Amino acid sequence: MKVLLTGGTGLIGRRLCQQLLDAGHEVVVWSRRPAQVPALCGDAVRGIASLDQVNDEPLDAVINLAGAPVADRPWTDARKELLWDSRVTLTEELVHWLGRRPQRPQVLVSASAIGWYGDGGDQLLTEASPARVEYTHTLCDAWEHAAKRAASYGIRVCILRIGLVLAPDGGFLQRMRLPFSLGLGGRIGSGQQYMSWIHHQDIEAMLQWLMESPDCRGVYNGTAPSPVSNREFTAELARALNRPAFLPAPGWVLKLALGEMSRLLLVGQRVSPGRALEADFSFRFRHLETALADVLQRAK
């Protein structure tokens, strides 16, 4: 298949490019830095700066992973505008372009996030669960609606609500690793909030599975089958690093330092990948202990 990928130079996209190449697919990455795409994603991957560069080429699938990092900076008005433009506006542009093409891809797989559910408390959330309306829900819901419009053009649409991705060279785990390695880690806030994690290899495999499976459509949760509380996660990370974890981060300090963005740390979602399990998707890393051991070993 010929695959157009957005967000191809990001944490998930770089490895996904190589995975798709290994499976025999052809990959084109739409990027603000097209000249850097071969170095970041593989020599066989072509980078483009404009969608017009593939207007006349046959296209079989699109995977949409674009989006500025949501946890890198406090949510000022300017930052919220960037988060919206890099997700919602970009996806609207992509879908509008797909609708104008005389030849359209068979499938669009578009990323979302488990932040769609808002603060889920300790309720087990499936794809059919309702959301609590707050900023992350509003952002993700608009992102999903923009992607779903591709269905009106006869394109099969899959939405993947991605959890906390464990990877050896980026993401939230990289930010946690230094303080925990120094013995300065601990639970965040009450520690009761759930962390629905997934190993990067499983999220990459799930994206390819959704792309290649004609019966898959609609919303899927991209999380491992065993979510844990923040208290459990931080204890397991400390064990994996052979360090203590006795310095909690008080919620009021995080609220003072991060403002509204502190909700990413202080509330959580206990998410089940129900539809993937029903379809017999094979998770390579189902339990946190083995996932952390693998990722930390390769991070050395």
C-alpha positions as CSV (number, residue, x, y, z in Angstrom):
1,M,0.0,0.0,0.0
2,K,1.0,3.6,-0.5
3,V,0.6,5.4,2.8
4,L,0.6,9.1,3.5
5,L,1.6,9.8,7.1
6,T,1.3,13.0,9.1
7,G,3.3,13.3,12.3
8,G,5.9,11.0,10.9
9,T,8.9,12.6,12.6
10,G,7.3,12.3,16.1
11,L,7.8,9.7,18.8
12,I,5.4,7.1,17.3
13,G,5.7,8.2,13.7
14,R,9.5,7.5,13.3
15,R,9.2,3.9,14.3
16,L,5.9,3.4,12.5
17,C,7.6,4.5,9.2
18,Q,10.2,1.7,9.6
19,Q,7.6,-0.8,10.5
20,L,5.5,0.0,7.5
21,L,8.6,-0.2,5.2
22,D,9.5,-3.6,6.7
23,A,5.9,-4.7,5.9
24,G,6.4,-3.7,2.2
25,H,4.4,-0.5,2.2
26,E,5.5,2.7,0.5
27,V,5.5,5.7,2.9
28,V,5.3,9.5,2.3
29,V,5.5,11.9,5.2
30,W,3.8,15.3,5.2
31,S,6.1,17.5,7.3
32,R,7.2,21.0,8.1
33,R,10.7,19.7,7.8
34,P,10.6,17.5,4.6
35,A,14.4,17.6,4.1
36,Q,14.9,15.9,7.5
37,V,12.4,13.1,6.9
38,P,14.8,10.5,5.4
39,A,17.2,10.9,8.2
40,L,14.5,10.7,10.9
41,C,12.2,8.1,9.3
42,G,14.4,6.1,6.9
43,D,16.1,6.7,3.6
44,A,13.2,5.1,1.7
45,V,10.7,7.6,3.2
46,R,9.9,10.6,1.1
47,G,9.1,13.9,2.8
48,I,6.8,16.5,1.3
49,A,6.1,20.1,2.4
50,S,2.7,20.4,0.7
51,L,-0.1,17.9,0.0
52,D,-0.1,19.2,-3.6
53,Q,3.1,17.2,-4.1
54,V,1.1,14.0,-4.1
55,N,-2.1,15.2,-5.7
56,D,-1.9,13.0,-8.8
57,E,-0.3,10.0,-7.2
58,P,-2.5,6.9,-6.2
59,L,-2.9,6.7,-2.5
60,D,-4.2,3.7,-0.5
61,A,-4.1,4.9,3.2
62,V,-3.6,7.9,5.4
63,I,-2.4,7.8,9.0
64,N,-2.8,11.1,10.8
65,L,-0.6,11.5,13.9
66,A,0.1,15.2,13.7
67,G,-0.2,17.3,16.9
68,A,2.0,19.6,19.0
69,P,2.9,18.0,22.4
70,V,0.1,18.6,24.9
71,A,2.3,18.4,28.0
72,D,5.4,20.4,27.1
73,R,4.2,23.9,28.2
74,P,1.4,25.4,30.3
75,W,-1.9,26.0,28.5
76,T,-1.8,29.7,27.8
77,D,-4.2,31.0,25.2
78,A,-1.4,31.0,22.6
79,R,-0.5,27.4,23.5
80,K,-4.2,26.3,23.2
81,E,-4.4,27.9,19.8
82,L,-1.3,25.9,18.7
83,L,-2.7,22.7,20.1
84,W,-6.0,23.3,18.2
85,D,-4.3,24.3,14.9
86,S,-1.9,21.3,14.9
87,R,-4.7,18.8,15.5
88,V,-8.1,20.1,14.5
89,T,-7.2,22.6,11.8
90,L,-4.6,20.4,10.2
91,T,-7.0,17.4,10.2
92,E,-9.7,19.6,8.6
93,E,-7.3,20.6,5.9
94,L,-6.2,17.0,5.3
95,V,-9.8,15.7,5.0
96,H,-10.8,18.6,2.7
97,W,-7.9,17.7,0.5
98,L,-8.9,14.1,0.5
99,G,-12.4,15.0,-0.6
100,R,-11.1,17.0,-3.6
101,R,-9.0,14.1,-4.9
102,P,-10.4,12.2,-7.8
103,Q,-8.8,9.0,-6.4
104,R,-9.3,8.6,-2.6
105,P,-7.6,6.3,-0.1
106,Q,-9.4,3.3,1.3
107,V,-8.8,4.3,4.9
108,L,-7.9,7.1,7.2
109,V,-6.5,6.2,10.6
110,S,-6.5,9.3,12.8
111,A,-5.0,9.7,16.3
112,S,-6.9,11.0,19.3
113,A,-6.2,10.6,23.0
114,I,-7.8,9.1,26.1
115,G,-8.1,12.7,27.3
116,W,-11.3,12.6,25.3
117,Y,-12.9,11.0,28.4
118,G,-11.9,13.8,30.8
119,D,-11.6,12.9,34.4
120,G,-12.8,9.3,34.5
121,G,-12.2,8.6,38.2
122,D,-12.0,4.9,38.9
123,Q,-14.7,4.0,36.4
124,L,-13.6,1.5,33.7
125,L,-13.9,3.3,30.4
126,T,-14.7,1.5,27.1
127,E,-15.2,3.1,23.7
128,A,-18.9,3.4,24.5
129,S,-18.4,5.3,27.8
130,P,-19.5,9.0,28.0
131,A,-17.0,11.8,28.6
132,R,-16.7,14.4,31.3
133,V,-16.5,17.7,29.4
134,E,-13.3,19.7,30.1
135,Y,-10.5,21.1,27.9
136,T,-8.9,17.8,26.9
137,H,-12.3,16.4,25.8
138,T,-13.2,19.5,23.8
139,L,-9.9,19.4,22.0
140,C,-10.0,15.6,21.3
141,D,-13.7,15.7,20.3
142,A,-13.2,18.4,17.7
143,W,-10.1,16.5,16.4
144,E,-12.2,13.3,16.1
145,H,-15.1,15.0,14.4
146,A,-12.7,16.6,11.8
147,A,-11.4,13.1,10.9
148,K,-14.8,11.4,10.8
149,R,-15.9,13.8,8.0
150,A,-13.8,11.7,5.7
151,A,-16.4,9.0,5.9
152,S,-18.7,11.2,3.8
153,Y,-16.2,10.7,0.9
154,G,-16.5,6.9,1.1
155,I,-13.3,6.5,3.2
156,R,-13.2,4.0,6.0
157,V,-12.3,6.0,9.2
158,C,-10.7,4.6,12.4
159,I,-10.0,6.8,15.4
160,L,-7.4,5.6,17.9
161,R,-7.5,7.2,21.4
162,I,-3.9,6.8,22.5
163,G,-2.9,6.4,26.1
164,L,0.4,7.2,27.8
165,V,3.1,5.8,25.4
166,L,6.1,4.0,27.0
167,A,9.2,4.5,24.8
168,P,12.9,4.5,25.4
169,D,13.7,7.9,23.9
170,G,10.9,10.3,24.5
171,G,7.5,11.0,25.9
172,F,6.4,11.2,29.5
173,L,8.6,8.4,30.7
174,Q,11.8,10.2,29.7
175,R,10.7,13.2,31.9
176,M,10.0,10.9,34.8
177,R,13.2,8.9,34.5
178,L,15.7,11.4,35.8
179,P,14.1,12.3,39.1
180,F,13.3,8.6,39.8
181,S,16.9,7.6,38.9
182,L,18.1,10.0,41.5
183,G,15.7,8.7,44.1
184,L,13.6,11.8,44.0
185,G,10.5,10.3,42.6
186,G,7.1,9.6,44.2
187,R,3.4,9.6,43.6
188,I,1.7,12.6,42.0
189,G,-1.0,14.2,44.0
190,S,-3.2,11.5,45.7
191,G,-1.7,8.8,43.6
192,Q,-5.2,7.4,43.1
193,Q,-5.6,8.7,39.5
194,Y,-5.3,6.0,36.9
195,M,-2.6,5.9,34.2
196,S,-3.7,4.0,31.1
197,W,-0.3,3.2,29.4
198,I,0.8,1.3,26.3
199,H,4.1,0.1,25.0
200,H,5.2,2.0,21.9
201,Q,5.5,-1.3,19.9
202,D,1.8,-2.1,20.6
203,I,0.5,1.3,19.6
204,E,2.5,1.1,16.4
205,A,1.2,-2.4,15.7
206,M,-2.3,-1.2,16.4
207,L,-2.1,1.6,13.9
208,Q,-0.9,-0.8,11.2
209,W,-3.6,-3.3,12.2
210,L,-6.4,-0.7,11.9
211,M,-5.0,0.4,8.5
212,E,-4.8,-3.2,7.1
213,S,-8.1,-4.6,8.5
214,P,-11.1,-3.8,6.3
215,D,-13.6,-4.7,9.1
216,C,-12.2,-2.1,11.5
217,R,-13.9,1.3,11.7
218,G,-14.9,3.8,14.3
219,V,-13.3,4.5,17.7
220,Y,-10.7,2.2,19.4
221,N,-8.9,2.7,22.7
222,G,-5.1,2.5,22.3
223,T,-4.1,1.3,25.7
224,A,-2.7,-1.8,27.3
225,P,-5.3,-4.1,29.0
226,S,-4.0,-3.4,32.5
227,P,-4.2,0.3,33.6
228,V,-2.8,1.1,37.0
229,S,-3.0,3.9,39.5
230,N,-0.3,6.6,39.7
231,R,0.7,5.1,43.0
232,E,1.2,1.7,41.4
233,F,3.0,3.1,38.4
234,T,5.5,5.2,40.3
235,A,6.2,2.2,42.7
236,E,6.8,-0.1,39.7
237,L,9.1,2.5,38.0
238,A,11.1,2.9,41.2
239,R,11.5,-0.9,41.5
240,A,12.6,-1.1,37.9
241,L,15.2,1.5,38.5
242,N,16.1,0.0,41.9
243,R,15.5,3.4,43.6
244,P,13.2,4.5,46.4
245,A,10.0,6.5,45.7
246,F,9.2,8.5,48.8
247,L,9.0,12.2,47.6
248,P,5.4,12.8,46.4
249,A,4.5,15.8,44.3
250,P,1.7,17.6,46.1
251,G,-1.3,18.5,44.0
252,W,-1.3,22.2,45.1
253,V,2.3,22.7,44.0
254,L,1.5,21.3,40.5
255,K,-1.6,23.5,40.3
256,L,0.4,26.5,41.2
257,A,3.2,25.7,38.8
258,L,1.3,24.4,35.8
259,G,-2.2,25.9,36.1
260,E,-4.9,24.1,34.1
261,M,-2.3,21.8,32.6
262,S,-1.8,20.2,36.0
263,R,-5.0,18.2,35.3
264,L,-3.0,16.0,33.0
265,L,-1.1,14.8,36.1
266,L,-3.8,15.0,38.8
267,V,-6.7,13.3,37.0
268,G,-6.7,10.2,35.0
269,Q,-8.7,7.6,33.0
270,R,-9.0,3.9,33.6
271,V,-9.3,2.8,30.0
272,S,-10.0,-0.7,28.5
273,P,-9.1,-1.4,24.9
274,G,-12.3,-3.3,24.6
275,R,-12.8,-3.3,20.9
276,A,-9.2,-4.4,20.2
277,L,-9.6,-7.3,22.6
278,E,-12.9,-8.3,21.1
279,A,-11.2,-8.4,17.7
280,D,-8.3,-10.5,19.1
281,F,-5.7,-7.9,18.6
282,S,-2.5,-9.4,20.1
283,F,-0.8,-7.2,22.7
284,R,2.9,-7.9,23.1
285,F,3.1,-6.1,26.4
286,R,0.0,-6.6,28.6
287,H,1.6,-5.9,32.0
288,L,3.5,-2.8,33.2
289,E,6.4,-4.7,34.8
290,T,7.5,-6.3,31.5
291,A,6.8,-3.2,29.5
292,L,8.9,-1.0,31.8
293,A,11.7,-3.6,31.9
294,D,11.9,-3.6,28.1
295,V,11.8,0.1,27.6
296,L,14.3,0.9,30.3
297,Q,16.7,-1.7,29.1
298,R,16.7,-0.2,25.6
299,A,17.0,3.3,27.0
300,K,20.5,2.6,28.5
